[in-house]
Amino acid sequence: MTSSVGGARVCIIGAGCSGFTTAKRLLDHGITFDCFEASDDVGGNWYYKNPTGRSACYESLHIDTSSTRLQFEDFPVPDDWPHFPHHSLMHQYFRDYVEHFGLREHITFGTTVTAARRRDGGGWSVTLDTGETREYEALVVANGHHWDPRLPEYPGRFDGVLMHSHDYRSPFDPIDMRGKRIVVVGMGNSGLDIASELSHRSIADHVWVSARRGVWVLSKYREGKPADKMMMPPWMPRKLGLAIARRKIKKSIGRMEDYGLPTPDHEPLSAHPSVSIDFLAKSASGDLTCVPAIESLDGDRVRLADGREIEADVVVCATGYNMSFPFFDDPALQPDSDHRFPLFKRIVKPGVEDLFFMGLAQASPTIVNLAEQQSKLVAGLLAGTYRLPGRGDMEEAIRSDDAASLAQYYDAPRHTIQVDFARYVRDLKRELDEGGKRAGAAAGDSARVTVGAR
Ligand SMILES: Cc1cc2nc3c(=O)[nH]c(=O)nc-3n(C[C@H](O)[C@H](O)[C@H](O)COP(=O)(O)OP(=O)(O)OC[C@H]3O[C@@H](n4cnc5c(N)ncnc54)[C@H](O)[C@@H]3O)c2cc1C
């Protein structure tokens, strides 16, 4: 076994919520690690104005996941929290977690992993921006997947400001949006939030929201409770659960057309949920207008797919993110051009079994505490209490898991890594039990071989 200069077995890239909860799990198991964080603090995306420029938090951002769904199982959120905390509370919660479990001293801040290369025969050479290269037995990638903005490429030239939602902080930062004619592209969660905020009469001259297709805009609440607490339980057959949930959604919010929105070409929950309390009212009040996709740009005009033209000063593209691993030079360790990146239990790439991806899923309702669960597999594997199945079995499991998880969604790059959190955790537990038996059997076999050799 090889190790780093300081003797650590594992390298963790990133100390956002996925990285630091993995660090905690390894610490609990006595597995030595180095955790490198490019920024000067933990928190990743939830560190507002993160000096790395990698946080997409805007000043008004509240998480769309309710507090008890996002909390870590061994570190509950404070009792006095609102249902949907502001980003500042999220960041404080993360900092409190790190202090509580004594993790800060185990994280090397202000240090970026610039390259990670797998050695022949396994193990990793990890190069830091300090110029140093260290050797590890295993690598944990927790670098997040909401920091590399995906910008559409429109034909033509735009004379106004064209920006990604990643750079939006407030109606006054990075530019003063007062009196501006603004087109927000996309109806995901950031698009809905930003359009709702800018469409206040005291801010934009007008806001248009451009989208390729109509979207079901869901409420954060159902029957007076956070809607994500009412998600269908994992024991319920998927089709039945989905049918019930769709009926309830339609009954409670009605038709999108009645709010002045385009008719969705799909059922509710066939897309990653777009959730907003404000957006429906803003649209129905005429404060914003939904329009089709942008076809081209021409000076101060935005030309739409239906031939209409809008005079605009600003285009804000809330068009999502690429999965990116800039420290890998091996193309096999990058997603394909359709944004697909198949992984066993969304953690392990078959054939590269000393590499673990944490939080690399679009889990509904949350990613925040996903790695807390995933790290059980990683720690078990490294501690020898869990054993992966064979490569063929992993590939088969990926196919069947993806078929089950993705069936409800329409085919699009944004839906390639969707999972239902509760079902995922249930399946992961089963896999941990199975892998525990495999590890036990393997230990028995090797004991027999050892005894036989005497
Ligand atoms: C606007 C917005 C709203 C969101 N709302 C929700 C929500 O409502 N609910 C939800 O569950 N999720 C939401 N998310 C998703 C969000 O990504 C997760 O909540 C969470 O931040 C994922 O944590 P992470 O640790 O995986 O990644 P990140 O938070 O991105 O952290 C990654 C960390 O890795 C560090 N890093 C990256 N590369 C390197 C390197 N090479 N070397 C060293 N350090 C490195 C970064 O500096 C960062 O600190 C939202 C995302 C956005 C953009």
The ligand as an ORCA input file, in Angstrom:
! r2SCAN-3c Opt
* xyz 0 1
  C     -28.428     28.367     -6.943
  C     -28.370     26.981     -6.404
  C     -29.378     26.516     -5.565
  C     -29.331     25.229     -5.048
  N     -30.355     24.811     -4.259
  C     -30.306     23.572     -3.745
  C     -31.382     23.091     -2.936
  O     -32.382     23.772     -2.754
  N     -31.267     21.867     -2.373
  C     -30.166     21.076     -2.583
  O     -30.081     19.997     -2.028
  N     -29.177     21.498     -3.389
  C     -29.215     22.700     -3.976
  N     -28.204     23.116     -4.795
  C     -27.131     22.156     -5.147
  C     -25.789     22.352     -4.411
  O     -24.804     21.996     -5.338
  C     -25.704     21.434     -3.198
  O     -26.657     21.826     -2.236
  C     -24.349     21.418     -2.490
  O     -23.695     22.639     -2.561
  C     -23.452     20.307     -3.022
  O     -22.322     20.243     -2.207
  P     -20.942     19.689     -2.730
  O     -20.041     19.638     -1.546
  O     -21.168     18.461     -3.507
  O     -20.435     20.772     -3.792
  P     -20.039     22.287     -3.563
  O     -20.936     22.947     -2.599
  O     -19.928     22.879     -4.920
  O     -18.580     22.212     -2.906
  C     -17.472     21.747     -3.645
  C     -16.210     22.218     -2.942
  O     -15.083     21.666     -3.583
  C     -14.074     22.661     -3.701
  N     -13.234     22.314     -4.850
  C     -13.642     22.130     -6.122
  N     -12.614     21.774     -6.912
  C     -11.528     21.725     -6.110
  C     -10.153     21.420     -6.330
  N      -9.725     21.060     -7.542
  N      -9.300     21.486     -5.297
  C      -9.744     21.833     -4.055
  N     -11.022     22.144     -3.786
  C     -11.905     22.078     -4.795
  C     -14.848     23.941     -3.918
  O     -14.075     25.077     -3.595
  C     -16.044     23.732     -2.995
  O     -15.790     24.220     -1.700
  C     -28.238     24.382     -5.359
  C     -27.236     24.826     -6.224
  C     -27.314     26.101     -6.754
  C     -26.242     26.541     -7.706
*
